[in-house]
Amino acid sequence: MDPEKIEPENYFTIEKEKLNKGQHHLTIKDLFRLSLRVFKTNPTRTILTIMGISLGVGTVLFLISLGYGLQYILIGKLAATEDSLVTLDTYYPSESSLNITYDDIEKISKLDGVAEMNPVAEFTGEITGDDYSGFVIVKIVDDSYFRLSGTSLDIGSVFKESEKKIVISGTALSLISMDANESAINKNIKLRVFYPNGNENNLETQIIEIPENISISGIIKEEYQQPFILIPSSLINQKPPYYQRVLVKAEDVNTVEPLRDKLVDMGFLISARIDLVNQTKRIMSIITIILGVFGITALVVSAIGMFNTMIIGFLERIFEVGIMKAVGATSRDIRNLFLTESLLIGILGGGIGILIGVGAGDIFNLGLNILAKSLGGKSIDLFIRPWWFLALIMGVSSLIGIFSGFWPARKASMLSPREAFTKK
């Protein structure tokens, strides 16, 4: 019922009955409507307060999403496949001059916790294109090598075991005057591999000719390694005399450590991607926390500014609070009014802050990708924003609004009409 339509002599009687029944004069609609008055009475101060919260929220979102993005990119580079996380790269120390024999492979396969193996042989070879030839490192592998090692291609696709195809590095392509791009895919090359004759002290080699032309199925643009090619073991009829290393996949994450210990006891050195991933996670978590501290500092400064604004708003409206209480508003009504105003500012600040953080990240990412493409690199998404993190930011922003308005709301609710008129 609109108070303006009630007779003066009946108004306070009706209000008293409402209070006795536990009803409040200010409904949710009234609270919301009265809270919006701050945009009319003090628009500049209110907008600046909201922008302060927005910049703090935007800074937090920008920095922490940058930390998540860097962590995602680095871990994705280290662990391109799930299987590579539980795979142990096993080899003898270089100073021992030992190679992995078929007996070693048999012993490793019988260890508890071994789910899959892929031996890798590396020998010198020669590739020949249309007019040029060059010496490369030939890695003889099975098609599971890419999955277990986490090796990813920049162009093309991996080969199947039965296919007469290879994966080649960009440096190897340059030896035969080919560009590392799509035009090299399915091009034919000739290959021969130089096997040692089995006596490590004898420098004589056995030349293994690949009788048929083989085609390129994929390219790895590796600029800092020796020229190499990956070929399926089915291409060579004669088995390698020995292997330099073997990829050993554990059954699960829990068996990685016990399996590693057994292989170390056999005299092998072990390199595991899961160790690199765990170390990277720890380092990137620290970096993300540091970035978050800078962002939270900006948010705290904004929260202090909002608290100051709410205190000033309360001091300016003491007389108004007295009038509202004189006409029947309860302490709970006054408290809810101030809390609603501060909550509204916090929500608006959080929403605008998310837009600022997302927009700034997208602009920065766009500029970075333009620069990367101009330098011949690939585009990346440097900012990761989980939905739960956006929801958390909105919740934190709302809590900042409530906490900033709590003390002024409490002081206003405890104010009597007489005190309000006296202070005025």
C-alpha positions in Angstrom: 0.0 0.0 0.0 1.3 3.4 -1.0 1.9 5.6 2.2 0.7 8.7 0.3 -2.8 7.2 0.0 -3.2 6.6 3.8 -4.8 9.1 6.0 -2.2 10.7 8.4 -4.1 9.7 11.6 -4.1 6.0 10.4 -0.5 5.8 9.1 1.4 5.1 12.3 -1.4 2.7 13.4 -0.9 0.6 10.3 2.9 0.7 10.6 2.7 -0.4 14.2 0.4 -3.4 13.1 3.0 -4.3 10.4 5.8 -4.2 13.0 3.8 -6.4 15.4 3.2 -8.9 12.6 7.0 -8.9 11.7 6.4 -7.1 8.4 8.8 -4.4 7.1 7.8 -1.2 5.4 10.7 -1.5 2.8 10.2 -4.4 0.4 12.9 -5.8 -1.9 11.6 -3.6 -4.7 11.7 -0.6 -2.4 15.3 -1.4 -1.3 16.4 -1.8 -4.9 14.7 1.4 -6.0 16.1 3.5 -3.1 19.6 2.0 -3.7 19.6 3.3 -7.2 19.2 6.8 -5.9 22.9 7.0 -5.3 23.4 7.2 -9.1 21.2 10.4 -9.1 22.4 12.1 -5.9 26.1 11.3 -6.2 26.7 10.0 -9.8 30.3 11.0 -10.1 31.4 9.5 -6.8 29.4 6.3 -7.3 30.7 5.7 -10.8 34.3 6.3 -9.7 33.8 3.8 -6.9 32.5 1.2 -9.3 35.3 1.9 -11.7 37.8 1.5 -8.8 36.4 -1.9 -8.0 36.3 -2.8 -11.7 39.9 -2.0 -12.2 40.9 -4.1 -9.2 38.8 -7.0 -10.4 40.0 -6.6 -14.0 43.7 -6.6 -12.8 43.1 -9.8 -10.7 41.5 -11.6 -13.7 44.1 -10.4 -16.2 47.1 -11.5 -14.1 45.8 -14.8 -12.7 44.3 -15.9 -16.1 47.8 -15.1 -17.5 49.3 -17.4 -14.9 46.9 -20.2 -15.8 47.5 -19.7 -19.5 51.3 -19.9 -19.1 50.9 -23.1 -17.0 48.6 -24.7 -19.5 50.9 -23.9 -22.4 54.1 -25.2 -20.7 52.5 -28.4 -19.4 50.9 -29.0 -22.7 54.3 -28.8 -24.4 55.8 -31.2 -21.8 53.0 -33.7 -21.8 51.4 -33.7 -25.3 49.7 -37.1 -24.5 48.4 -38.7 -21.3 50.6 -41.8 -21.9 53.8 -39.8 -22.0 53.2 -38.8 -18.3 53.6 -42.4 -17.1 56.4 -43.3 -19.6 60.0 -43.6 -18.5 62.8 -42.9 -21.0 65.3 -45.6 -20.2 69.0 -45.6 -21.3 72.5 -46.4 -20.1 74.9 -43.7 -18.9 76.8 -42.3 -21.9 80.2 -42.8 -20.1 79.5 -46.6 -19.8 79.5 -47.0 -23.7 76.8 -49.6 -23.2 73.8 -50.2 -25.5 70.5 -51.8 -24.7 70.4 -55.4 -26.0 67.6 -57.7 -26.7 68.3 -59.5 -23.4 67.9 -56.1 -21.6 64.6 -55.6 -23.3 63.4 -59.0 -22.3 64.3 -58.4 -18.7 62.6 -55.0 -18.6 59.4 -56.5 -20.1 59.2 -58.9 -17.2 59.3 -56.2 -14.5 56.1 -55.7 -12.5 54.3 -52.5 -13.6 55.4 -52.5 -17.2 52.4 -51.9 -19.5 54.0 -51.2 -22.8 57.5 -50.7 -24.4 59.0 -49.1 -27.4 62.7 -49.5 -28.1 64.4 -46.8 -30.0 67.5 -47.3 -32.3 69.5 -44.4 -33.6 72.0 -44.7 -36.4 73.5 -42.6 -39.1 71.7 -42.5 -42.4 71.6 -40.8 -45.7 68.5 -39.3 -47.4 68.4 -38.3 -51.0 65.8 -35.9 -52.6 65.5 -34.9 -56.2 68.9 -33.3 -56.5 70.4 -33.2 -53.1 71.4 -35.6 -50.3 72.6 -35.3 -46.7 73.5 -37.3 -43.6 70.9 -37.5 -40.8 70.2 -39.4 -37.6 67.8 -42.2 -38.3 65.5 -43.1 -35.4 63.9 -46.5 -35.9 60.7 -46.7 -33.8 57.2 -48.2 -33.7 54.2 -46.1 -34.3 53.5 -45.9 -30.5 56.6 -43.8 -30.1 54.7 -40.6 -30.7 52.1 -41.4 -28.1 54.6 -42.6 -25.4 57.2 -39.9 -26.0 54.6 -37.1 -26.3 56.2 -36.0 -29.6 53.8 -33.8 -31.6 54.1 -32.8 -35.3 54.0 -29.3 -36.6 52.8 -30.3 -40.1 51.2 -33.5 -41.4 50.4 -36.7 -39.4 52.3 -39.6 -37.8 52.8 -42.8 -39.8 51.3 -46.2 -39.1 53.5 -49.2 -38.6 52.6 -50.8 -42.0 53.1 -47.6 -44.0 56.1 -46.7 -46.0 56.2 -43.2 -44.6 58.5 -41.2 -42.4 58.5 -38.2 -40.1 61.3 -35.7 -40.8 62.8 -32.7 -39.1 62.9 -29.2 -40.7 66.7 -29.2 -40.5 66.8 -32.6 -42.4 64.5 -31.1 -45.1 66.9 -28.2 -45.6 69.7 -30.7 -46.5 67.7 -31.9 -49.5 66.6 -28.3 -50.4 63.0 -28.7 -49.3 61.0 -26.2 -47.3 59.4 -27.3 -44.1 55.8 -26.6 -45.1 52.8 -28.4 -46.6 54.4 -28.7 -50.0 56.9 -31.3 -48.6 54.1 -33.7 -47.4 53.9 -36.9 -49.6 57.1 -36.0 -51.4 59.3 -39.1 -52.0 62.8 -39.5 -50.8 65.4 -42.3 -50.8 67.0 -43.6 -47.7 69.8 -45.9 -46.5 70.9 -46.7 -43.0 74.4 -47.4 -41.8 74.4 -50.3 -39.2 77.5 -51.1 -37.2 78.7 -54.6 -37.9 78.2 -55.6 -34.2 81.8 -55.0 -33.1 81.8 -51.7 -31.2 85.6 -51.4 -31.7 85.4 -51.9 -35.4 84.5 -48.8 -37.5 83.2 -50.8 -40.4 79.5 -50.4 -41.1 76.8 -52.3 -42.9 74.8 -50.3 -45.4 71.0 -51.1 -45.3 69.3 -49.9 -48.4 65.6 -49.2 -48.4 64.7 -50.5 -51.9 61.5 -48.4 -52.4 60.9 -44.7 -52.3 59.4 -43.6 -49.1 57.2 -40.5 -48.6 57.0 -37.8 -46.0 53.9 -38.0 -43.7 54.8 -35.4 -41.1 57.3 -32.6 -40.3 58.8 -31.5 -36.9 60.1 -28.0 -37.1 63.0 -28.5 -34.8 65.7 -25.9 -35.3 68.1 -26.7 -32.5 68.8 -30.5 -33.0 70.8 -32.4 -35.5 68.9 -33.4 -38.7 66.9 -36.5 -38.0 64.1 -38.7 -39.3 61.7 -41.1 -37.7 61.0 -44.3 -39.6 58.8 -47.3 -38.7 60.7 -50.5 -37.8 58.8 -52.4 -40.5 60.7 -50.4 -43.2 63.9 -52.3 -42.4 64.0 -56.0 -42.8 67.1 -56.4 -40.7 66.6 -55.7 -37.0 69.0 -53.2 -35.4 71.9 -54.9 -33.6 71.1 -52.9 -30.4 69.1 -50.0 -29.1 70.1 -46.7 -27.5 67.1 -46.3 -25.3 63.6 -47.7 -24.6 60.4 -46.1 -23.7 58.8 -48.0 -20.8 55.2 -47.1 -20.0 54.0 -47.8 -16.4 50.6 -49.3 -15.8 49.5 -46.1 -13.9 50.8 -43.1 -12.0 51.2 -45.2 -8.8 53.6 -47.7 -10.4 55.9 -45.0 -11.9 58.1 -44.7 -8.8 58.5 -48.4 -8.1 59.2 -49.1 -11.7 61.8 -46.3 -11.8 63.6 -47.8 -8.8 63.8 -51.2 -10.4 65.2 -49.8 -13.6 67.8 -47.7 -11.7 68.8 -50.9 -9.8 69.5 -52.5 -13.2 72.0 -49.7 -14.0 69.8 -47.5 -16.2 69.3 -43.8 -16.2 65.7 -42.6 -16.2 64.1 -39.5 -17.6 60.4 -39.1 -16.8 58.1 -36.3 -18.1 56.0 -36.5 -15.0 58.9 -35.1 -13.1 59.2 -32.2 -15.4 55.4 -31.6 -15.3 55.4 -31.7 -11.5 58.3 -29.3 -11.3 56.7 -27.0 -13.9 53.4 -27.1 -11.9 55.2 -26.0 -8.7 57.1 -23.2 -10.5 54.0 -22.0 -12.4 51.9 -22.1 -9.2 54.3 -19.9 -7.5 54.3 -17.5 -10.5 50.5 -17.5 -10.5 50.4 -16.7 -6.8 52.8 -13.8 -7.2 50.7 -12.4 -10.1 47.6 -12.9 -8.0 49.2 -11.0 -5.1 49.8 -8.0 -7.3 46.2 -8.2 -8.5 44.7 -8.7 -5.1 46.7 -5.7 -3.8 45.0 -3.5 -6.5 41.6 -5.0 -5.4 42.3 -4.3 -1.7 43.1 -0.7 -2.6 39.8 -0.5 -4.5 37.9 -2.0 -1.5 39.4 0.6 0.8 38.2 3.3 -1.5 34.7 1.8 -1.6 34.7 1.6 2.2 35.6 5.2 2.4 32.8 6.1 0.0 30.2 4.2 2.0 31.4 6.0 5.2 31.0 9.4 3.6 27.6 8.4 2.2 26.4 7.5 5.7 27.7 10.8 7.2 25.9 12.7 4.5 22.6 10.9 5.0 22.3 11.0 8.8 19.3 13.4 8.6 17.7 11.2 5.9 18.1 8.1 8.2 16.4 10.0 11.0 13.4 10.9 8.8 13.0 7.3 7.6 13.0 6.0 11.2 10.6 8.7 12.2 8.1 7.6 9.7 8.3 4.0 10.6 11.4 2.4 9.0 12.9 -0.2 11.2 16.6 -0.6 12.0 16.5 -3.7 9.8 15.2 -1.6 6.9 18.0 0.9 7.3 20.6 -1.8 7.5 19.3 -3.6 4.5 19.2 -0.3 2.5 22.9 0.4 3.1 23.9 -3.2 2.5 21.9 -3.3 -0.7 23.6 -0.2 -2.0 27.1 -1.6 -1.3 26.1 -5.0 -2.7 24.9 -3.4 -5.9 28.1 -1.4 -6.3 30.1 -4.5 -5.6 28.2 -6.6 -8.2 28.4 -3.8 -10.9 32.1 -3.4 -10.1 32.7 -7.2 -10.5 30.7 -7.5 -13.7 32.5 -4.5 -15.3 35.8 -5.7 -14.0 35.3 -9.1 -15.7 34.6 -7.3 -19.0 37.8 -5.2 -18.5 39.9 -8.3 -17.6 38.6 -10.3 -20.5 38.9 -7.4 -23.0 42.4 -6.5 -21.9 43.5 -10.1 -22.2 42.0 -10.6 -25.6 43.6 -7.3 -26.9 47.0 -8.4 -25.4 46.6 -11.9 -26.9 45.7 -10.5 -30.3 48.7 -8.2 -30.4 51.0 -11.1 -29.3 49.6 -13.4 -32.0 50.0 -10.7 -34.7 53.6 -10.3 -33.6 54.2 -14.1 -33.5 52.8 -14.6 -37.0 54.9 -11.8 -38.4 58.0 -13.6 -37.0 56.9 -17.0 -38.4 55.5 -18.4 -35.1 52.2 -20.0 -34.2 49.2 -18.3 -32.6 48.5 -19.2 -29.0 45.8 -18.5 -26.4 47.8 -17.0 -23.5 44.8 -16.5 -21.1 42.8 -19.3 -19.5 39.7 -18.3 -17.6 37.9 -21.2 -15.9 34.2 -20.6 -15.4 34.5 -21.3 -11.7 37.2 -18.6 -11.4 34.9 -16.0 -13.0 32.1 -17.0 -10.6 34.6 -16.7 -7.7 35.6 -13.2 -8.8 31.9 -12.2 -8.9 31.4 -13.7 -5.4 34.5 -11.9 -4.0 33.4 -8.6 -5.5 30.0 -9.0 -3.9 31.5 -9.9 -0.6 33.7 -6.8 -0.8 30.5 -4.7 -1.4 28.8 -6.3 1.7 31.9 -5.9 3.9 32.4 -2.3 2.8 28.8 -1.4 3.6 28.6 -3.5 6.9 30.0 -0.9 9.3 28.0 2.1 7.8 24.9 -0.1 7.7 25.3 -1.0 11.4 25.9 2.6 12.5 22.9 3.7 10.5 20.6 1.0 11.9 21.6 1.9 15.5 20.9 5.6 14.9 17.8 7.0 16.6 15.8 9.8 15.0 16.7 12.1 17.9 20.4 11.5 17.4 20.1 12.0 13.7 18.3 15.3 14.0 20.8 16.5 16.7 23.8 15.6 14.6 22.3 17.4 11.7 
